[in-house]
Amino acid sequence: MGFLYSQLFVTPRIPDGTDFSGQVILVTGANTGLGKEAARHFVSLGAAKVIIAVRNLEAGEQARKDIIRTTKCPDSVLDVWKLDLGSFSSVESFAERASNLPRLDVLLENAGVASNVHAISEKYERTITVNVISTILLALLLVPKLKEQVSEHGTTPRICIVSSEVHAWTKYKEQDSKDIFATLSDKQTANMDERYPTSKLMEVLLVRELAPRLKDSGIVMNMINPGLCKTDLSRDRNFQAFMLSVMKLLLARTSEQGSRTLVAAAAAGKESHGRYMTDALVDDAALSPFVRSEKGAEAGKELWRQLQPILDGISPGVTKNVDA
């Protein structure tokens, strides 16, 4: 009922007085949908530089031109950078490039995939590689740069991870596995119908586990539920397409409306640290009962314990960036 009420009767708003003047903002998955519209808002709200991080540079350049056309901003405000979350080396290269920016105020991790087709990327099932492993890897790789932002500029940088209310729509049976990531990647046991919700739940659990480790860093880390929006996120799904189309027709927000939740998270203060934002407001009560339970907290700790060696295997020592 909360989902229906939100979709039918709530239109998210960007907080009054929101201003990104002088800020440098990275938006992943910004060639279309929520990411593109968020980038448009950032430009309109005064950002000095908005970097559109995309897998397809041509699509990114088209998005860049469209944003420039509609906002009349100088060409220099928008850059397009290559980022393929299905490739760990691409994530590392991107993070290295971003670490050389003169400043970095917001890392908005919007990119993700939603597919029920089992595929492998970097030895793990693709949805998990993109939505979980690479998403957390990128955040951790940029933590030193964001800490530098705190010390050199005295500002409050943000890591904002776009999650979803569908985190509550999975049984997450894999949590009891001795090797969660191997179980998720095994084609014989993979429940691909629940894969996207499971990946979103894993994001939520990991943010709740990692944010306390950053509490004294000056960095704000939050997570966002944009609601059901008219985007092409489900372009990789080949089932229930008709049902999803009907739901979008009847209930979905526009991409622009949904993007306001991303902008609100990027502007949110310390009160949002480690917390869940929905309808552009901080609201941990909207998290699933499992996430808020003691069992959910233990699941987050175990998930982080198993993810750590994977991340350190990709980029040695990267998990030390969030040592408590």
PARO-604362 format. One record per residue (C-alpha): residue number from 1; residue in three letters; x, y, z. Coordinates in nm, 4 decimals. Layout:
BEGIN
+------+------+----------+----------+----------+
: resi : resn :       c1 :       c2 :       c3 :
+------+------+----------+----------+----------+
:  NUM :  ALA :        X :        Y :        Z :
...
+------+------+----------+----------+----------+
//
This chain:
BEGIN
+------+------+----------+----------+----------+
: resi : resn :       c1 :       c2 :       c3 :
+------+------+----------+----------+----------+
:    1 :  MET :   0.0000 :   0.0000 :   0.0000 :
:    2 :  GLY :   0.2912 :   0.2321 :   0.0715 :
:    3 :  PHE :   0.4197 :   0.1709 :  -0.2807 :
:    4 :  LEU :   0.0815 :   0.2514 :  -0.4372 :
:    5 :  TYR :   0.0314 :   0.5640 :  -0.2263 :
:    6 :  SER :   0.3786 :   0.6906 :  -0.3122 :
:    7 :  GLN :   0.3371 :   0.6274 :  -0.6838 :
:    8 :  LEU :  -0.0133 :   0.7700 :  -0.7096 :
:    9 :  PHE :  -0.0103 :   1.0606 :  -0.4660 :
:   10 :  VAL :   0.3494 :   1.1715 :  -0.4032 :
:   11 :  THR :   0.5524 :   1.3814 :  -0.6431 :
:   12 :  PRO :   0.9111 :   1.4131 :  -0.5162 :
:   13 :  ARG :   1.0520 :   1.7624 :  -0.4810 :
:   14 :  ILE :   1.4038 :   1.8954 :  -0.4893 :
:   15 :  PRO :   1.4527 :   2.0766 :  -0.1564 :
:   16 :  ASP :   1.4146 :   2.4530 :  -0.1750 :
:   17 :  GLY :   1.7438 :   2.6372 :  -0.1954 :
:   18 :  THR :   1.9382 :   2.3438 :  -0.3378 :
:   19 :  ASP :   2.2541 :   2.4803 :  -0.4943 :
:   20 :  PHE :   2.5522 :   2.2930 :  -0.6402 :
:   21 :  SER :   2.7542 :   2.6003 :  -0.7337 :
:   22 :  GLY :   3.1224 :   2.5198 :  -0.7770 :
:   23 :  GLN :   3.0729 :   2.1475 :  -0.7258 :
:   24 :  VAL :   3.2099 :   1.8618 :  -0.9345 :
:   25 :  ILE :   2.9655 :   1.5738 :  -0.9685 :
:   26 :  LEU :   3.0061 :   1.2236 :  -1.1135 :
:   27 :  VAL :   2.6901 :   1.0483 :  -1.2323 :
:   28 :  THR :   2.7108 :   0.6881 :  -1.3509 :
:   29 :  GLY :   2.4622 :   0.5586 :  -1.6041 :
:   30 :  ALA :   2.3802 :   0.9122 :  -1.7138 :
:   31 :  ASN :   2.3187 :   0.8697 :  -2.0853 :
:   32 :  THR :   1.9481 :   0.8058 :  -2.0287 :
:   33 :  GLY :   1.6697 :   0.7935 :  -1.7715 :
:   34 :  LEU :   1.7211 :   0.9009 :  -1.4113 :
:   35 :  GLY :   2.0937 :   0.9633 :  -1.4447 :
:   36 :  LYS :   2.0541 :   1.1892 :  -1.7456 :
:   37 :  GLU :   1.7749 :   1.3902 :  -1.5842 :
:   38 :  ALA :   1.9725 :   1.4198 :  -1.2607 :
:   39 :  ALA :   2.2706 :   1.5493 :  -1.4590 :
:   40 :  ARG :   2.0411 :   1.8045 :  -1.6215 :
:   41 :  HIS :   1.9258 :   1.9213 :  -1.2774 :
:   42 :  PHE :   2.2836 :   1.9453 :  -1.1472 :
:   43 :  VAL :   2.3784 :   2.1681 :  -1.4396 :
:   44 :  SER :   2.0713 :   2.3857 :  -1.3879 :
:   45 :  LEU :   2.1514 :   2.4135 :  -1.0166 :
:   46 :  GLY :   2.4955 :   2.5578 :  -1.0788 :
:   47 :  ALA :   2.7398 :   2.2648 :  -1.0800 :
:   48 :  ALA :   3.0812 :   2.3646 :  -1.2096 :
:   49 :  LYS :   3.1385 :   2.0246 :  -1.3699 :
:   50 :  VAL :   2.9129 :   1.7242 :  -1.4265 :
:   51 :  ILE :   3.0763 :   1.4078 :  -1.5533 :
:   52 :  ILE :   2.8510 :   1.1662 :  -1.7373 :
:   53 :  ALA :   2.9921 :   0.8176 :  -1.6831 :
:   54 :  VAL :   2.8704 :   0.5729 :  -1.9467 :
:   55 :  ARG :   2.9530 :   0.2418 :  -2.1097 :
:   56 :  ASN :   2.8599 :   0.3757 :  -2.4538 :
:   57 :  LEU :   3.0483 :   0.6973 :  -2.5293 :
:   58 :  GLU :   2.8353 :   0.7776 :  -2.8330 :
:   59 :  ALA :   2.5158 :   0.7606 :  -2.6262 :
:   60 :  GLY :   2.6845 :   0.9680 :  -2.3582 :
:   61 :  GLU :   2.7778 :   1.2348 :  -2.6102 :
:   62 :  GLN :   2.4185 :   1.2488 :  -2.7342 :
:   63 :  ALA :   2.3001 :   1.2978 :  -2.3751 :
:   64 :  ARG :   2.5615 :   1.5689 :  -2.3250 :
:   65 :  LYS :   2.4450 :   1.7598 :  -2.6311 :
:   66 :  ASP :   2.0810 :   1.7322 :  -2.5240 :
:   67 :  ILE :   2.1552 :   1.8667 :  -2.1751 :
:   68 :  ILE :   2.3569 :   2.1562 :  -2.3201 :
:   69 :  ARG :   2.0733 :   2.2333 :  -2.5618 :
:   70 :  THR :   1.8063 :   2.2449 :  -2.2901 :
:   71 :  THR :   2.0067 :   2.4205 :  -2.0180 :
:   72 :  LYS :   2.2148 :   2.6535 :  -2.2381 :
:   73 :  CYS :   2.5155 :   2.5718 :  -2.0186 :
:   74 :  PRO :   2.8710 :   2.6160 :  -2.1488 :
:   75 :  ASP :   3.0165 :   2.3102 :  -2.3223 :
:   76 :  SER :   3.2880 :   2.2942 :  -2.0579 :
:   77 :  VAL :   3.0414 :   2.2091 :  -1.7798 :
:   78 :  LEU :   2.9697 :   1.8591 :  -1.9116 :
:   79 :  ASP :   3.2182 :   1.5790 :  -1.9779 :
:   80 :  VAL :   3.1594 :   1.2224 :  -2.0928 :
:   81 :  TRP :   3.3809 :   0.9490 :  -1.9474 :
:   82 :  LYS :   3.3981 :   0.5791 :  -2.0230 :
:   83 :  LEU :   3.2874 :   0.3425 :  -1.7450 :
:   84 :  ASP :   3.1915 :  -0.0217 :  -1.7864 :
:   85 :  LEU :   3.0807 :  -0.1672 :  -1.4534 :
:   86 :  GLY :   3.1033 :  -0.5130 :  -1.6068 :
:   87 :  SER :   3.4817 :  -0.4725 :  -1.6144 :
:   88 :  PHE :   3.6842 :  -0.4317 :  -1.2970 :
:   89 :  SER :   3.9756 :  -0.2825 :  -1.4907 :
:   90 :  SER :   3.7398 :  -0.0198 :  -1.6328 :
:   91 :  VAL :   3.6233 :   0.0676 :  -1.2812 :
:   92 :  GLU :   3.9835 :   0.1019 :  -1.1619 :
:   93 :  SER :   4.0819 :   0.3157 :  -1.4598 :
:   94 :  PHE :   3.7799 :   0.5386 :  -1.4112 :
:   95 :  ALA :   3.8514 :   0.5806 :  -1.0394 :
:   96 :  GLU :   4.2154 :   0.6656 :  -1.1094 :
:   97 :  ARG :   4.1069 :   0.9322 :  -1.3559 :
:   98 :  ALA :   3.8518 :   1.0722 :  -1.1111 :
:   99 :  SER :   4.1140 :   1.0806 :  -0.8366 :
:  100 :  ASN :   4.3054 :   1.3338 :  -1.0438 :
:  101 :  LEU :   4.0182 :   1.5807 :  -1.0554 :
:  102 :  PRO :   4.0852 :   1.9101 :  -0.8764 :
:  103 :  ARG :   3.7863 :   1.8323 :  -0.6558 :
:  104 :  LEU :   3.5009 :   1.5826 :  -0.6249 :
:  105 :  ASP :   3.1833 :   1.6642 :  -0.4348 :
:  106 :  VAL :   2.9331 :   1.3945 :  -0.5324 :
:  107 :  LEU :   2.9620 :   1.0375 :  -0.6534 :
:  108 :  LEU :   2.6119 :   0.9421 :  -0.7657 :
:  109 :  GLU :   2.6048 :   0.5711 :  -0.8469 :
:  110 :  ASN :   2.2972 :   0.5303 :  -1.0599 :
:  111 :  ALA :   2.4106 :   0.2748 :  -1.3196 :
:  112 :  GLY :   2.2747 :  -0.0763 :  -1.2944 :
:  113 :  VAL :   2.1265 :  -0.3656 :  -1.4868 :
:  114 :  ALA :   1.8019 :  -0.5578 :  -1.4458 :
:  115 :  SER :   1.8015 :  -0.8874 :  -1.6316 :
:  116 :  ASN :   1.6659 :  -1.2360 :  -1.5800 :
:  117 :  VAL :   1.9160 :  -1.3799 :  -1.8271 :
:  118 :  HIS :   2.2105 :  -1.5498 :  -1.6598 :
:  119 :  ALA :   2.5431 :  -1.4168 :  -1.7856 :
:  120 :  ILE :   2.8931 :  -1.3998 :  -1.6418 :
:  121 :  SER :   3.1086 :  -1.0872 :  -1.6104 :
:  122 :  GLU :   3.4431 :  -1.1050 :  -1.4314 :
:  123 :  LYS :   3.3701 :  -1.4578 :  -1.3023 :
:  124 :  TYR :   3.0449 :  -1.3525 :  -1.1335 :
:  125 :  GLU :   2.6867 :  -1.3325 :  -1.2516 :
:  126 :  ARG :   2.6588 :  -1.0041 :  -1.4410 :
:  127 :  THR :   2.3871 :  -0.8392 :  -1.2297 :
:  128 :  ILE :   2.5897 :  -0.9014 :  -0.9151 :
:  129 :  THR :   2.9116 :  -0.7827 :  -1.0807 :
:  130 :  VAL :   2.7545 :  -0.4573 :  -1.1983 :
:  131 :  ASN :   2.5035 :  -0.3726 :  -0.9254 :
:  132 :  VAL :   2.6990 :  -0.4931 :  -0.6238 :
:  133 :  ILE :   3.0703 :  -0.5657 :  -0.6657 :
:  134 :  SER :   3.1634 :  -0.2859 :  -0.9074 :
:  135 :  THR :   2.9304 :  -0.0363 :  -0.7425 :
:  136 :  ILE :   3.0932 :  -0.0865 :  -0.4025 :
:  137 :  LEU :   3.4410 :  -0.1101 :  -0.5583 :
:  138 :  LEU :   3.4011 :   0.2303 :  -0.7242 :
:  139 :  ALA :   3.2810 :   0.3881 :  -0.4010 :
:  140 :  LEU :   3.5737 :   0.2496 :  -0.2025 :
:  141 :  LEU :   3.8293 :   0.3467 :  -0.4654 :
:  142 :  LEU :   3.7088 :   0.7076 :  -0.4471 :
:  143 :  VAL :   3.6879 :   0.7331 :  -0.0685 :
:  144 :  PRO :   4.0475 :   0.8709 :  -0.0455 :
:  145 :  LYS :   3.9609 :   1.1410 :  -0.3009 :
:  146 :  LEU :   3.6464 :   1.2328 :  -0.1105 :
:  147 :  LYS :   3.8398 :   1.2476 :   0.2180 :
:  148 :  GLU :   4.0819 :   1.4813 :   0.0412 :
:  149 :  GLN :   3.7824 :   1.6956 :  -0.0522 :
:  150 :  VAL :   3.6931 :   1.7244 :   0.3169 :
:  151 :  SER :   4.0427 :   1.8249 :   0.4272 :
:  152 :  GLU :   4.1243 :   2.0615 :   0.1400 :
:  153 :  HIS :   3.7875 :   2.2268 :   0.0789 :
:  154 :  GLY :   3.6058 :   2.1808 :   0.4092 :
:  155 :  THR :   3.2933 :   2.0542 :   0.2350 :
:  156 :  THR :   3.0762 :   1.7470 :   0.2833 :
:  157 :  PRO :   3.1141 :   1.5115 :  -0.0144 :
:  158 :  ARG :   2.8507 :   1.2492 :  -0.0830 :
:  159 :  ILE :   2.8379 :   0.8913 :  -0.2023 :
:  160 :  CYS :   2.4816 :   0.8277 :  -0.3183 :
:  161 :  ILE :   2.3802 :   0.4791 :  -0.4274 :
:  162 :  VAL :   2.0555 :   0.4331 :  -0.6166 :
:  163 :  SER :   1.8769 :   0.1311 :  -0.4742 :
:  164 :  SER :   1.5081 :   0.0399 :  -0.4908 :
:  165 :  GLU :   1.2056 :  -0.0565 :  -0.2856 :
:  166 :  VAL :   1.2224 :  -0.3941 :  -0.4600 :
:  167 :  HIS :   1.4963 :  -0.4806 :  -0.2091 :
:  168 :  ALA :   1.2010 :  -0.6095 :  -0.0050 :
:  169 :  TRP :   1.0796 :  -0.8365 :  -0.2848 :
:  170 :  THR :   1.3342 :  -1.1161 :  -0.2537 :
:  171 :  LYS :   1.3732 :  -1.4128 :  -0.0214 :
:  172 :  TYR :   1.7548 :  -1.3867 :  -0.0478 :
:  173 :  LYS :   1.8025 :  -1.7551 :   0.0273 :
:  174 :  GLU :   2.1664 :  -1.7234 :  -0.0777 :
:  175 :  GLN :   2.2464 :  -1.5467 :   0.2508 :
:  176 :  ASP :   2.2978 :  -1.8848 :   0.4188 :
:  177 :  SER :   2.5596 :  -1.9966 :   0.1670 :
:  178 :  LYS :   2.9209 :  -2.0440 :   0.2679 :
:  179 :  ASP :   3.0075 :  -1.8609 :  -0.0545 :
:  180 :  ILE :   2.7253 :  -1.6209 :  -0.1362 :
:  181 :  PHE :   2.8815 :  -1.4866 :  -0.4556 :
:  182 :  ALA :   2.9581 :  -1.8317 :  -0.5944 :
:  183 :  THR :   2.6035 :  -1.9459 :  -0.5214 :
:  184 :  LEU :   2.4584 :  -1.6388 :  -0.6900 :
:  185 :  SER :   2.6794 :  -1.7018 :  -0.9930 :
:  186 :  ASP :   2.5995 :  -2.0720 :  -1.0313 :
:  187 :  LYS :   2.3617 :  -2.1040 :  -1.3260 :
:  188 :  GLN :   2.2140 :  -2.4229 :  -1.1809 :
:  189 :  THR :   2.1021 :  -2.2565 :  -0.8584 :
:  190 :  ALA :   2.0576 :  -1.8936 :  -0.9643 :
:  191 :  ASN :   1.7071 :  -1.7559 :  -0.9163 :
:  192 :  MET :   1.7146 :  -1.4967 :  -1.1903 :
:  193 :  ASP :   1.3537 :  -1.3911 :  -1.1345 :
:  194 :  GLU :   1.4672 :  -1.2495 :  -0.7988 :
:  195 :  ARG :   1.8097 :  -1.1397 :  -0.9133 :
:  196 :  TYR :   1.7496 :  -0.7652 :  -0.9476 :
:  197 :  PRO :   1.5687 :  -0.7349 :  -0.6107 :
:  198 :  THR :   1.8443 :  -0.9435 :  -0.4516 :
:  199 :  SER :   2.1124 :  -0.7127 :  -0.5896 :
:  200 :  LYS :   1.9254 :  -0.4108 :  -0.4534 :
:  201 :  LEU :   1.8940 :  -0.5759 :  -0.1113 :
:  202 :  MET :   2.2670 :  -0.6470 :  -0.1118 :
:  203 :  GLU :   2.3350 :  -0.2792 :  -0.1853 :
:  204 :  VAL :   2.1167 :  -0.1748 :   0.1079 :
:  205 :  LEU :   2.2823 :  -0.4200 :   0.3463 :
:  206 :  LEU :   2.6290 :  -0.3081 :   0.2403 :
:  207 :  VAL :   2.5555 :   0.0632 :   0.2756 :
:  208 :  ARG :   2.4249 :   0.0005 :   0.6275 :
:  209 :  GLU :   2.7418 :  -0.1930 :   0.7049 :
:  210 :  LEU :   2.9872 :   0.0516 :   0.5468 :
:  211 :  ALA :   2.8402 :   0.3885 :   0.6465 :
:  212 :  PRO :   2.9285 :   0.3504 :   1.0168 :
:  213 :  ARG :   3.2881 :   0.2901 :   0.9126 :
:  214 :  LEU :   3.2843 :   0.6322 :   0.7437 :
:  215 :  LYS :   3.1120 :   0.8211 :   1.0244 :
:  216 :  ASP :   3.4229 :   1.0208 :   1.1200 :
:  217 :  SER :   3.5456 :   1.0738 :   0.7646 :
:  218 :  GLY :   3.3312 :   1.3755 :   0.6808 :
:  219 :  ILE :   3.1761 :   1.1823 :   0.3918 :
:  220 :  VAL :   2.8006 :   1.1293 :   0.3721 :
:  221 :  MET :   2.6927 :   0.7944 :   0.2269 :
:  222 :  ASN :   2.3250 :   0.7388 :   0.1583 :
:  223 :  MET :   2.0946 :   0.5276 :  -0.0586 :
:  224 :  ILE :   1.7972 :   0.6224 :  -0.2697 :
:  225 :  ASN :   1.4668 :   0.4700 :  -0.3746 :
:  226 :  PRO :   1.3471 :   0.6667 :  -0.6794 :
:  227 :  GLY :   1.0256 :   0.4638 :  -0.7086 :
:  228 :  LEU :   0.8881 :   0.3098 :  -1.0259 :
:  229 :  CYS :   0.9865 :   0.5371 :  -1.3142 :
:  230 :  LYS :   0.9578 :   0.5399 :  -1.6902 :
:  231 :  THR :   1.3118 :   0.4372 :  -1.7788 :
:  232 :  ASP :   1.4711 :   0.1648 :  -1.9892 :
:  233 :  LEU :   1.6272 :  -0.0109 :  -1.6895 :
:  234 :  SER :   1.4307 :  -0.3280 :  -1.7693 :
:  235 :  ARG :   1.5493 :  -0.3394 :  -2.1304 :
:  236 :  ASP :   1.7428 :  -0.6607 :  -2.0580 :
:  237 :  ARG :   1.4477 :  -0.8473 :  -1.9114 :
:  238 :  ASN :   1.2631 :  -1.0941 :  -2.1342 :
:  239 :  PHE :   0.9821 :  -1.1950 :  -1.9012 :
:  240 :  GLN :   0.6738 :  -1.0271 :  -1.7574 :
:  241 :  ALA :   0.7374 :  -0.7428 :  -2.0012 :
:  242 :  PHE :   0.3680 :  -0.6838 :  -2.0594 :
:  243 :  MET :   0.2889 :  -0.6681 :  -1.6857 :
:  244 :  LEU :   0.5744 :  -0.4259 :  -1.6266 :
:  245 :  SER :   0.4597 :  -0.2095 :  -1.9176 :
:  246 :  VAL :   0.1097 :  -0.1922 :  -1.7722 :
:  247 :  MET :   0.2447 :  -0.1010 :  -1.4272 :
:  248 :  LYS :   0.4554 :   0.1744 :  -1.5776 :
:  249 :  LEU :   0.1613 :   0.3060 :  -1.7773 :
:  250 :  LEU :  -0.0603 :   0.3253 :  -1.4702 :
:  251 :  LEU :   0.1820 :   0.4061 :  -1.1906 :
:  252 :  ALA :   0.5245 :   0.5179 :  -1.3062 :
:  253 :  ARG :   0.6761 :   0.8574 :  -1.2487 :
:  254 :  THR :   0.8538 :   1.0299 :  -1.5326 :
:  255 :  SER :   1.2313 :   1.0052 :  -1.5392 :
:  256 :  GLU :   1.2499 :   1.3729 :  -1.4491 :
:  257 :  GLN :   1.0272 :   1.3273 :  -1.1452 :
:  258 :  GLY :   1.2260 :   1.0257 :  -1.0308 :
:  259 :  SER :   1.5555 :   1.2072 :  -1.0813 :
:  260 :  ARG :   1.4536 :   1.4605 :  -0.8182 :
:  261 :  THR :   1.5089 :   1.1899 :  -0.5564 :
:  262 :  LEU :   1.8676 :   1.1515 :  -0.6755 :
:  263 :  VAL :   1.9278 :   1.5247 :  -0.6601 :
:  264 :  ALA :   1.7760 :   1.5417 :  -0.3116 :
:  265 :  ALA :   2.0144 :   1.2687 :  -0.1930 :
:  266 :  ALA :   2.3130 :   1.4490 :  -0.3455 :
:  267 :  ALA :   2.2113 :   1.7617 :  -0.1523 :
:  268 :  ALA :   2.1218 :   1.5850 :   0.1739 :
:  269 :  GLY :   2.3215 :   1.6539 :   0.4874 :
:  270 :  LYS :   2.4686 :   1.4398 :   0.7612 :
:  271 :  GLU :   2.1206 :   1.3395 :   0.8744 :
:  272 :  SER :   2.1078 :   1.1115 :   0.5687 :
:  273 :  HIS :   2.4334 :   0.9278 :   0.6427 :
:  274 :  GLY :   2.3849 :   0.5526 :   0.6195 :
:  275 :  ARG :   2.0153 :   0.6004 :   0.5697 :
:  276 :  TYR :   1.7490 :   0.5249 :   0.3117 :
:  277 :  MET :   1.5806 :   0.8031 :   0.1189 :
:  278 :  THR :   1.2458 :   0.7605 :  -0.0517 :
:  279 :  ASP :   1.0209 :   1.0278 :  -0.2054 :
:  280 :  ALA :   1.3277 :   1.2566 :  -0.1645 :
:  281 :  LEU :   1.3094 :   1.2252 :   0.2164 :
:  282 :  VAL :   1.5094 :   1.0287 :   0.4726 :
:  283 :  ASP :   1.2867 :   0.7407 :   0.5822 :
:  284 :  ASP :   1.4444 :   0.4267 :   0.7279 :
:  285 :  ALA :   1.0938 :   0.3087 :   0.8194 :
:  286 :  ALA :   1.0470 :   0.2395 :   0.4476 :
:  287 :  LEU :   1.3193 :  -0.0242 :   0.4595 :
:  288 :  SER :   1.2059 :  -0.3850 :   0.4671 :
:  289 :  PRO :   1.1467 :  -0.5438 :   0.8097 :
:  290 :  PHE :   1.4312 :  -0.7863 :   0.7317 :
:  291 :  VAL :   1.6816 :  -0.5064 :   0.6750 :
:  292 :  ARG :   1.5812 :  -0.3391 :   1.0018 :
:  293 :  SER :   1.5979 :  -0.6626 :   1.1989 :
:  294 :  GLU :   1.8857 :  -0.8134 :   1.3934 :
:  295 :  LYS :   1.8995 :  -1.0902 :   1.1336 :
:  296 :  GLY :   1.9340 :  -0.8275 :   0.8619 :
:  297 :  ALA :   2.2239 :  -0.6642 :   1.0456 :
:  298 :  GLU :   2.3983 :  -1.0016 :   1.0741 :
:  299 :  ALA :   2.3337 :  -1.0661 :   0.7042 :
:  300 :  GLY :   2.5013 :  -0.7354 :   0.6219 :
:  301 :  LYS :   2.8073 :  -0.8213 :   0.8294 :
:  302 :  GLU :   2.8390 :  -1.1623 :   0.6644 :
:  303 :  LEU :   2.7927 :  -1.0167 :   0.3175 :
:  304 :  TRP :   3.0683 :  -0.7630 :   0.3822 :
:  305 :  ARG :   3.2941 :  -1.0355 :   0.5244 :
:  306 :  GLN :   3.2576 :  -1.2344 :   0.2022 :
:  307 :  LEU :   3.2849 :  -0.9336 :  -0.0283 :
:  308 :  GLN :   3.6064 :  -0.8017 :   0.1278 :
:  309 :  PRO :   3.8448 :  -1.0629 :  -0.0196 :
:  310 :  ILE :   3.6826 :  -1.0190 :  -0.3606 :
:  311 :  LEU :   3.7402 :  -0.6437 :  -0.3537 :
:  312 :  ASP :   4.0945 :  -0.6767 :  -0.2210 :
:  313 :  GLY :   4.1626 :  -0.9356 :  -0.4883 :
:  314 :  ILE :   4.0660 :  -0.6796 :  -0.7509 :
:  315 :  SER :   4.2401 :  -0.3820 :  -0.5941 :
:  316 :  PRO :   4.4700 :  -0.4852 :  -0.3071 :
:  317 :  GLY :   4.4024 :  -0.2953 :   0.0144 :
:  318 :  VAL :   4.0954 :  -0.1117 :  -0.1131 :
:  319 :  THR :   3.8772 :  -0.2244 :   0.1771 :
:  320 :  LYS :   4.1124 :  -0.0461 :   0.4185 :
:  321 :  ASN :   3.9729 :   0.2787 :   0.2787 :
:  322 :  VAL :   3.6696 :   0.2289 :   0.5020 :
:  323 :  ASP :   3.8396 :   0.0925 :   0.8107 :
:  324 :  ALA :   3.6448 :   0.1988 :   1.1165 :
+------+------+----------+----------+----------+
//
